[in-house]
Amino acid sequence: MIFQDHFSAQATSYALSRPHYPQPLFDYLQDLVGAQAVVWEAGCGSGQATADLATRFARVYATEPSAAALAHAPQIDRVSYANETAENTQLSDASVDLIVVAQALHWFDQPAFFAECERVLRPGGVLAVWSYQDFHPPAEIAAACCGFRDRIASYWPSQRTLVDQGYADTDWPFEAIDVPSFAMMVDWELGQLIGYLSSFSAVVRCAKQTGSDPVMAFVDQFAAQWGDAHASKRIRWPLKLHCRRRPGEH
């Protein structure tokens, strides 16, 4: 498989601007497999989930094909990083208790990745995959968000459709687990939201192909609708979580 790198160009902004996942999500994963679990995080990016996994589990093996993204990942004693694809790792057979994919499954060759999961996941282990779609904006900036989204819609990579569908048509391995609902929530100033929007792969592609930054094209409209740029407003992203347990004794 050829790795399609959509994020190295904005690796710094991605690392600084992406929201953190909710702590109850990691508590839930720990309840599933126990604190002594060995975790493989596939497609870890710059470590949005890695640090929280390291606080819950004995060891984390985090893989990422983009060296630029890995350069921004936090250095933590319990975490080993590897510049590897999700489809082909150096992990030993039946060596991990939990496999985590945070907002990355749509970039993988899924049959090849799931075959790797079959190889490395122990009996009774869990595959946990989550994604988040577009954010729910405050009502004040809804109009600006609508215009901005329309501007970049045609520049999303085709894999984005899988995120919009919440991985609904995925041919999953293993047995499904009923999961609770989770959401990310932040209170951001306007500058933080602008930084987040600038980290979109569609924004980078639009700017490259048109010569015009779509975020800057809407920044005045965002500012006018936001009001005081230093005032915090609540941003929310519902998470779509899939958990599957491999049959057998854990």
Contacts in CASP RR format, 6 or more apart in sequence:
PFRMAT RR
TARGET T0000
AUTHOR 0000-0000-0000
METHOD contacts of the structure
MODEL  1
MIFQDHFSAQATSYALSRPHYPQPLFDYLQDLVGAQAVVWEAGCGSGQAT
ADLATRFARVYATEPSAAALAHAPQIDRVSYANETAENTQLSDASVDLIV
VAQALHWFDQPAFFAECERVLRPGGVLAVWSYQDFHPPAEIAAACCGFRD
RIASYWPSQRTLVDQGYADTDWPFEAIDVPSFAMMVDWELGQLIGYLSSF
SAVVRCAKQTGSDPVMAFVDQFAAQWGDAHASKRIRWPLKLHCRRRPGEH
1 85 0 8 1.000
1 87 0 8 1.000
1 109 0 8 1.000
1 112 0 8 1.000
3 65 0 8 1.000
3 66 0 8 1.000
3 85 0 8 1.000
4 107 0 8 1.000
4 157 0 8 1.000
5 65 0 8 1.000
5 66 0 8 1.000
6 107 0 8 1.000
6 157 0 8 1.000
6 201 0 8 1.000
6 204 0 8 1.000
7 14 0 8 1.000
7 45 0 8 1.000
7 66 0 8 1.000
7 68 0 8 1.000
7 69 0 8 1.000
7 201 0 8 1.000
8 66 0 8 1.000
8 67 0 8 1.000
8 68 0 8 1.000
8 69 0 8 1.000
9 204 0 8 1.000
10 198 0 8 1.000
10 199 0 8 1.000
10 201 0 8 1.000
10 204 0 8 1.000
11 46 0 8 1.000
11 66 0 8 1.000
11 68 0 8 1.000
11 69 0 8 1.000
11 71 0 8 1.000
11 72 0 8 1.000
12 72 0 8 1.000
13 195 0 8 1.000
13 198 0 8 1.000
13 199 0 8 1.000
14 45 0 8 1.000
14 46 0 8 1.000
14 69 0 8 1.000
14 72 0 8 1.000
14 199 0 8 1.000
15 46 0 8 1.000
15 47 0 8 1.000
15 69 0 8 1.000
15 72 0 8 1.000
16 195 0 8 1.000
17 192 0 8 1.000
17 195 0 8 1.000
17 196 0 8 1.000
17 198 0 8 1.000
17 199 0 8 1.000
18 46 0 8 1.000
18 48 0 8 1.000
18 196 0 8 1.000
18 199 0 8 1.000
19 184 0 8 1.000
19 186 0 8 1.000
19 196 0 8 1.000
19 235 0 8 1.000
19 237 0 8 1.000
20 48 0 8 1.000
20 52 0 8 1.000
20 184 0 8 1.000
20 186 0 8 1.000
21 48 0 8 1.000
21 49 0 8 1.000
21 52 0 8 1.000
21 102 0 8 1.000
21 130 0 8 1.000
21 182 0 8 1.000
21 184 0 8 1.000
21 239 0 8 1.000
22 182 0 8 1.000
22 183 0 8 1.000
22 184 0 8 1.000
22 185 0 8 1.000
22 239 0 8 1.000
23 52 0 8 1.000
24 182 0 8 1.000
25 130 0 8 1.000
25 182 0 8 1.000
25 239 0 8 1.000
25 241 0 8 1.000
26 52 0 8 1.000
26 53 0 8 1.000
26 55 0 8 1.000
26 56 0 8 1.000
27 56 0 8 1.000
28 179 0 8 1.000
28 180 0 8 1.000
28 182 0 8 1.000
29 53 0 8 1.000
29 56 0 8 1.000
29 98 0 8 1.000
29 100 0 8 1.000
29 126 0 8 1.000
29 128 0 8 1.000
30 37 0 8 1.000
30 56 0 8 1.000
30 57 0 8 1.000
32 98 0 8 1.000
32 126 0 8 1.000
32 128 0 8 1.000
32 177 0 8 1.000
32 243 0 8 1.000
32 245 0 8 1.000
33 57 0 8 1.000
33 97 0 8 1.000
33 98 0 8 1.000
33 125 0 8 1.000
33 126 0 8 1.000
33 250 0 8 1.000
34 57 0 8 1.000
34 97 0 8 1.000
35 56 0 8 1.000
35 57 0 8 1.000
35 58 0 8 1.000
36 57 0 8 1.000
36 58 0 8 1.000
37 57 0 8 1.000
37 58 0 8 1.000
37 96 0 8 1.000
37 97 0 8 1.000
37 98 0 8 1.000
38 57 0 8 1.000
38 58 0 8 1.000
38 59 0 8 1.000
38 60 0 8 1.000
38 61 0 8 1.000
38 95 0 8 1.000
38 96 0 8 1.000
38 97 0 8 1.000
38 98 0 8 1.000
39 53 0 8 1.000
39 57 0 8 1.000
39 59 0 8 1.000
39 60 0 8 1.000
39 61 0 8 1.000
39 96 0 8 1.000
39 97 0 8 1.000
39 98 0 8 1.000
39 99 0 8 1.000
39 100 0 8 1.000
40 60 0 8 1.000
40 61 0 8 1.000
40 62 0 8 1.000
40 63 0 8 1.000
40 89 0 8 1.000
40 91 0 8 1.000
40 96 0 8 1.000
40 98 0 8 1.000
40 99 0 8 1.000
40 100 0 8 1.000
40 120 0 8 1.000
41 49 0 8 1.000
41 50 0 8 1.000
41 53 0 8 1.000
41 60 0 8 1.000
41 61 0 8 1.000
41 62 0 8 1.000
41 63 0 8 1.000
41 99 0 8 1.000
41 100 0 8 1.000
41 101 0 8 1.000
41 102 0 8 1.000
42 63 0 8 1.000
42 86 0 8 1.000
42 89 0 8 1.000
42 99 0 8 1.000
42 100 0 8 1.000
42 101 0 8 1.000
42 104 0 8 1.000
42 108 0 8 1.000
42 113 0 8 1.000
43 62 0 8 1.000
43 63 0 8 1.000
43 64 0 8 1.000
43 65 0 8 1.000
43 86 0 8 1.000
43 101 0 8 1.000
43 102 0 8 1.000
43 104 0 8 1.000
43 107 0 8 1.000
44 50 0 8 1.000
44 62 0 8 1.000
44 63 0 8 1.000
44 64 0 8 1.000
44 69 0 8 1.000
44 70 0 8 1.000
44 73 0 8 1.000
44 81 0 8 1.000
44 102 0 8 1.000
45 64 0 8 1.000
45 66 0 8 1.000
45 69 0 8 1.000
45 70 0 8 1.000
45 73 0 8 1.000
45 104 0 8 1.000
46 69 0 8 1.000
46 70 0 8 1.000
46 71 0 8 1.000
46 72 0 8 1.000
46 73 0 8 1.000
47 62 0 8 1.000
47 72 0 8 1.000
47 73 0 8 1.000
47 74 0 8 1.000
48 102 0 8 1.000
48 103 0 8 1.000
49 100 0 8 1.000
49 102 0 8 1.000
50 60 0 8 1.000
50 62 0 8 1.000
50 73 0 8 1.000
50 74 0 8 1.000
50 76 0 8 1.000
50 79 0 8 1.000
51 74 0 8 1.000
51 76 0 8 1.000
53 60 0 8 1.000
53 79 0 8 1.000
53 100 0 8 1.000
54 60 0 8 1.000
54 76 0 8 1.000
54 77 0 8 1.000
54 78 0 8 1.000
54 79 0 8 1.000
57 78 0 8 1.000
57 98 0 8 1.000
58 78 0 8 1.000
59 78 0 8 1.000
59 79 0 8 1.000
59 80 0 8 1.000
60 76 0 8 1.000
60 78 0 8 1.000
60 79 0 8 1.000
60 80 0 8 1.000
61 79 0 8 1.000
61 80 0 8 1.000
61 82 0 8 1.000
61 89 0 8 1.000
61 91 0 8 1.000
61 96 0 8 1.000
62 73 0 8 1.000
62 79 0 8 1.000
62 80 0 8 1.000
62 81 0 8 1.000
62 82 0 8 1.000
63 81 0 8 1.000
63 82 0 8 1.000
63 83 0 8 1.000
63 84 0 8 1.000
63 85 0 8 1.000
63 86 0 8 1.000
63 89 0 8 1.000
64 70 0 8 1.000
64 73 0 8 1.000
64 81 0 8 1.000
64 82 0 8 1.000
64 83 0 8 1.000
64 84 0 8 1.000
65 83 0 8 1.000
65 84 0 8 1.000
65 85 0 8 1.000
65 86 0 8 1.000
67 83 0 8 1.000
70 81 0 8 1.000
70 83 0 8 1.000
73 79 0 8 1.000
73 81 0 8 1.000
82 89 0 8 1.000
82 90 0 8 1.000
84 90 0 8 1.000
86 101 0 8 1.000
86 104 0 8 1.000
86 108 0 8 1.000
86 113 0 8 1.000
86 116 0 8 1.000
87 108 0 8 1.000
87 109 0 8 1.000
87 112 0 8 1.000
87 113 0 8 1.000
87 115 0 8 1.000
87 116 0 8 1.000
88 112 0 8 1.000
88 116 0 8 1.000
89 116 0 8 1.000
89 120 0 8 1.000
91 119 0 8 1.000
91 120 0 8 1.000
92 120 0 8 1.000
93 119 0 8 1.000
93 120 0 8 1.000
94 119 0 8 1.000
94 120 0 8 1.000
94 121 0 8 1.000
94 122 0 8 1.000
94 123 0 8 1.000
95 120 0 8 1.000
95 122 0 8 1.000
96 120 0 8 1.000
96 121 0 8 1.000
96 122 0 8 1.000
96 125 0 8 1.000
97 121 0 8 1.000
97 122 0 8 1.000
97 124 0 8 1.000
97 125 0 8 1.000
97 126 0 8 1.000
97 250 0 8 1.000
98 125 0 8 1.000
98 126 0 8 1.000
98 127 0 8 1.000
98 128 0 8 1.000
99 117 0 8 1.000
99 120 0 8 1.000
99 121 0 8 1.000
99 126 0 8 1.000
99 127 0 8 1.000
99 128 0 8 1.000
100 128 0 8 1.000
100 129 0 8 1.000
101 108 0 8 1.000
101 127 0 8 1.000
101 128 0 8 1.000
101 129 0 8 1.000
101 130 0 8 1.000
102 130 0 8 1.000
103 130 0 8 1.000
103 131 0 8 1.000
103 132 0 8 1.000
103 163 0 8 1.000
105 113 0 8 1.000
105 129 0 8 1.000
105 131 0 8 1.000
105 162 0 8 1.000
105 167 0 8 1.000
105 170 0 8 1.000
106 131 0 8 1.000
106 159 0 8 1.000
106 160 0 8 1.000
106 162 0 8 1.000
106 163 0 8 1.000
106 167 0 8 1.000
107 159 0 8 1.000
110 170 0 8 1.000
110 171 0 8 1.000
111 171 0 8 1.000
114 171 0 8 1.000
114 172 0 8 1.000
114 173 0 8 1.000
117 127 0 8 1.000
117 173 0 8 1.000
117 174 0 8 1.000
118 173 0 8 1.000
121 127 0 8 1.000
121 174 0 8 1.000
121 246 0 8 1.000
122 246 0 8 1.000
122 250 0 8 1.000
123 246 0 8 1.000
123 247 0 8 1.000
123 248 0 8 1.000
123 249 0 8 1.000
123 250 0 8 1.000
124 245 0 8 1.000
124 246 0 8 1.000
124 247 0 8 1.000
124 248 0 8 1.000
124 249 0 8 1.000
124 250 0 8 1.000
125 245 0 8 1.000
125 246 0 8 1.000
125 250 0 8 1.000
126 177 0 8 1.000
126 243 0 8 1.000
126 244 0 8 1.000
126 245 0 8 1.000
126 246 0 8 1.000
127 172 0 8 1.000
127 173 0 8 1.000
127 174 0 8 1.000
127 242 0 8 1.000
127 243 0 8 1.000
127 244 0 8 1.000
127 245 0 8 1.000
127 246 0 8 1.000
128 241 0 8 1.000
128 242 0 8 1.000
128 243 0 8 1.000
129 167 0 8 1.000
129 241 0 8 1.000
129 242 0 8 1.000
129 243 0 8 1.000
130 182 0 8 1.000
130 239 0 8 1.000
130 240 0 8 1.000
130 241 0 8 1.000
130 242 0 8 1.000
131 163 0 8 1.000
131 166 0 8 1.000
131 167 0 8 1.000
131 239 0 8 1.000
131 240 0 8 1.000
132 163 0 8 1.000
132 184 0 8 1.000
132 237 0 8 1.000
132 238 0 8 1.000
132 239 0 8 1.000
132 240 0 8 1.000
133 163 0 8 1.000
133 164 0 8 1.000
133 166 0 8 1.000
133 237 0 8 1.000
133 238 0 8 1.000
133 240 0 8 1.000
134 149 0 8 1.000
134 237 0 8 1.000
135 235 0 8 1.000
135 236 0 8 1.000
135 237 0 8 1.000
136 235 0 8 1.000
136 236 0 8 1.000
136 237 0 8 1.000
136 238 0 8 1.000
137 145 0 8 1.000
137 235 0 8 1.000
138 233 0 8 1.000
138 234 0 8 1.000
138 235 0 8 1.000
140 225 0 8 1.000
140 226 0 8 1.000
140 227 0 8 1.000
140 233 0 8 1.000
141 222 0 8 1.000
141 225 0 8 1.000
141 226 0 8 1.000
141 233 0 8 1.000
143 221 0 8 1.000
143 225 0 8 1.000
144 218 0 8 1.000
144 221 0 8 1.000
144 222 0 8 1.000
144 225 0 8 1.000
147 218 0 8 1.000
148 197 0 8 1.000
148 214 0 8 1.000
148 215 0 8 1.000
148 218 0 8 1.000
148 222 0 8 1.000
151 206 0 8 1.000
151 214 0 8 1.000
151 217 0 8 1.000
151 218 0 8 1.000
152 200 0 8 1.000
152 202 0 8 1.000
152 203 0 8 1.000
152 206 0 8 1.000
152 214 0 8 1.000
153 202 0 8 1.000
155 202 0 8 1.000
155 203 0 8 1.000
155 205 0 8 1.000
155 206 0 8 1.000
155 209 0 8 1.000
156 201 0 8 1.000
156 202 0 8 1.000
156 205 0 8 1.000
157 201 0 8 1.000
157 202 0 8 1.000
157 205 0 8 1.000
160 202 0 8 1.000
162 170 0 8 1.000
166 240 0 8 1.000
167 240 0 8 1.000
167 242 0 8 1.000
170 242 0 8 1.000
172 242 0 8 1.000
172 244 0 8 1.000
173 244 0 8 1.000
173 246 0 8 1.000
174 244 0 8 1.000
174 245 0 8 1.000
174 246 0 8 1.000
174 247 0 8 1.000
175 244 0 8 1.000
175 245 0 8 1.000
175 246 0 8 1.000
175 247 0 8 1.000
176 242 0 8 1.000
176 243 0 8 1.000
176 244 0 8 1.000
177 243 0 8 1.000
177 244 0 8 1.000
177 245 0 8 1.000
179 241 0 8 1.000
179 242 0 8 1.000
179 243 0 8 1.000
181 238 0 8 1.000
181 239 0 8 1.000
182 238 0 8 1.000
182 239 0 8 1.000
182 241 0 8 1.000
183 236 0 8 1.000
183 237 0 8 1.000
183 238 0 8 1.000
183 239 0 8 1.000
184 236 0 8 1.000
184 237 0 8 1.000
184 239 0 8 1.000
185 234 0 8 1.000
185 235 0 8 1.000
185 236 0 8 1.000
185 237 0 8 1.000
186 192 0 8 1.000
186 234 0 8 1.000
186 235 0 8 1.000
187 232 0 8 1.000
187 233 0 8 1.000
187 234 0 8 1.000
187 235 0 8 1.000
188 196 0 8 1.000
188 232 0 8 1.000
188 233 0 8 1.000
188 235 0 8 1.000
189 229 0 8 1.000
189 230 0 8 1.000
189 231 0 8 1.000
189 232 0 8 1.000
190 222 0 8 1.000
190 223 0 8 1.000
190 226 0 8 1.000
190 227 0 8 1.000
190 229 0 8 1.000
190 230 0 8 1.000
190 231 0 8 1.000
191 229 0 8 1.000
193 222 0 8 1.000
193 233 0 8 1.000
193 235 0 8 1.000
194 215 0 8 1.000
194 219 0 8 1.000
194 222 0 8 1.000
195 215 0 8 1.000
197 203 0 8 1.000
197 215 0 8 1.000
198 213 0 8 1.000
198 215 0 8 1.000
203 213 0 8 1.000
203 214 0 8 1.000
203 215 0 8 1.000
206 212 0 8 1.000
206 213 0 8 1.000
206 214 0 8 1.000
207 213 0 8 1.000
207 214 0 8 1.000
223 229 0 8 1.000
226 233 0 8 1.000
END
